[in-house]
Amino acid sequence: MAGRAQPSGPAGSGGGAPGLLPLLLLLLSAAAIIPRGHGQNLVTEDVTVVEGDVATISCRVKNSDDSVIQLLNPNRQTIYFRDFRPLKDSRFQLVNFSNSELRVSLTNVSISDEGRYFCQLYTDPPQEIYTTITVLVPPRNLVIDIEKETAVEGEEIELNCTAMASRPATTIRWFKGNKELTGKSEVERWSDMYTVTSQLLLKVGREDDGVPVICLVDHPAVKDLQTQRYLEVMYKPQVRVSQNYPLQGLTREGEPLELTCTAFGKPQPTDMRWLRVDDEMPQHVVVSGSNLLISNLNKTDNGTYRCEASNAVGKSHADYMLFVYDPPTTIPPPTTTTTTTTTIPTTITDTTATTEPAVHGTSVPPTASSEALPTVQLSNASLAFRPSDSRAGEDGAIRSVDHAVVGGVVAVVVFAMLCLLIILGRYFARHKGTYFTHEAKGADDAADADTAIINAEGGQNNSEEKKEYFI
C-alpha cells in the first residue's frame, strides 16, 4: 500500500491534493452539525403494584446508537445514570443495563413511591418520557357487625360490613347462603385512603337459622377477601301428630288407637299437652308424655284431639280428627270361601250293592249290576264342610234366599205395571175421535126434529116393530 500511496502523492502534489482537503473538512463539519439520536425512539409502560410488592421500571430504546440512558424519580433526582446509582436508596436495584434498555426494580413499594418516573436519552436534542407508578392498597380489616346476636322469627335485623383503609375504594357484596342480596354502601375518604361501609336489612325466618351471611369484597389488590356471620334465629315449635296404631286402615269400634306428638323449635319446647277440642277428654284415654292411647274405641270418642307445644317464643298445635267406624263383620273361615272345584267321578249301584266314599279323587269300581251315572262336580267347600260351619252356611243361605225373593217380587211388579201402561195406551188410541149414531142418519134433509126422526134409517121398521095390538 505504501508503494501505491507514493505514486498518488506526486499526483496529488501535481494539483489534485489541494482540492481534496477542503472537501474532507466540509464532511467532518456536517457530521458534527447532524444531531445524534436521529431515528431513535424511547419506550416505557405504566406500572400498577400492590403496596409492599416489587415494581419494575423499564426504559427501552429502539434503533439505539449507544446514547446515554438515565432514570429520574418524581422529584427529578437521578436514580440511575447508565449503570451507576447516584441516589442512596437501596430499594432501587439494577435489573438490566444495555445499549437499548435500562431496567430497575423498586422493592417494598409504599404510597409515597407513587407518581411519575422519567426516562431520559442523551441525544441532541435530549429525549424524555415518563412512566406512572400506581400503588394499590387492599382493605386493612373486614368486619361484620350485627344488630342482634339472636333474632326472633319474623324480625328485621340490621347488618353492617366495613372495609377500612383501602385504595381505591372497595365494592362490597352480600350473600345469604348462595343467594346474593342488595345492601346500601357509604364511602368515606381519609387522606389517600377510603373506608367503605355497607348496610343490609334482613327479615329472618326459621329457615335462616344456622345460615351464613357473607360479606365479600371486590378490589383489584385482593381476591376472595370475605368474612361471614352465622344467623341464630329462635322460632316457636313446629308440631306434628302421627298415628302409631293402627298403622293402616280405619279406626274401628273396639280396636285400640295410639297417637304420638312430636315438636321441634328453638329453643326446644318444654311444655307439651293433649286436649280434646270443644269437649272434655274421655276418662278412659291414657296420656303419657307425648303419647295418647285409647285401648277400646267407641262412638263417643269421635272428635278432634289436639297436641299443643310451647317454648319461650310462642305456642303451636296440631290436630287429629278421630272418627270411629263400625266393627268389621264376621268373615267365614278361609276353607269355606275357596272357589276352586274338584271333579270326583261318582257311581251308584243297586240296593244290594254297597257304595264306599271316594278318597283323594278316586272311586270304587262298579259291580256288574251297577249303573254308571254322570260325574258330579263338588267344590272344596263342600268337601271341607264341617258341622261347626253349618250355622254360618244356613245364615248365608237364608240371606241369599231373602235377596232372591225380594228381587223376584220387584221384577214382577215392574213387569205388571209396564203391561198395564201398554194396554191403557192402546185403548185410548183406538177410542179417540168423532162417533155417529144411527139416529143421525137422514137428519141432514129434515125440516125439523120430528121429521128427522121419522126419516131416519130404520125408523119405519122400528115403528112397525113397536106396533101394539089390543084385543
Order of alpha helices (4+ residues) and beta strands (2+ residues): alpha-alpha-beta-beta-beta-beta-beta-beta-beta-beta-beta-beta-beta-beta-beta-beta-beta-beta-beta-beta-beta-beta-beta-beta-beta-beta-beta-beta-beta-alpha-alpha-alpha-alpha
